[in-house]
């Protein structure tokens, strides 16, 4: 296993050239962190000297609190020998050419949907109804969110391998959508985000931001005054 010191040394040139990056453990994070955690995880292989970097975007308002690779992929070259300075430099350049151009434009939930639609990443977001239910609700499209929730229930696809996420969406999120409880949704989403930033140790990079459905609700209230 590569050490934290090795990770820090390897990515030092990358961080120096890109001030919008920060290192948190083995994760190179793009700043700022709002509703999305964008990063490159410097994974290791069974061989001590080899890195296998992968990049992804993870919505922080998901019940799955950890940075994951559902919406991402590994660099084209699988393994990088960190004991070879030239190879380490090549890895940093590969991150700059392969990962950052895809990650940097993804700053909002709308842009996340566009990013996910890339067939190299996933495909249409509705192909993943668990995430779709959350993203639609965050946007304030409660009808689409409810359809995605019901699709999750009908498929029973997530019960066995993602039981916590399944339960959170069906038993916590769905009742709030059915009730049209915007305050409840606001509390739930901000609570999920708060837990996620603590779990991933990015509190110092997080900028807590209103969700689109909260902004739309405030605008509608102001118009009625």
Secondary structure, DSSP 8 states (H G I E B T S, - for coil): ---HHHHHHHHHHHHHH-TTEEEETTEEEES-BSSEEEEEEEEE-SSTTEEEEEEEEEETTSS--S--STTEEE-SS--EETTSHHHHHHHHHHIIIIIHHHHTT--SHHHHHHHHHSTTT-S-GGGSHHHHHHHHHHHT-HHHHHHHHHHHHHH--STTT-HHHHHIIIIIIHHHHHHT-HHHHHHHHHHHHHHHHHHTT-GGGB-----HHHHHHHHHHHHH-
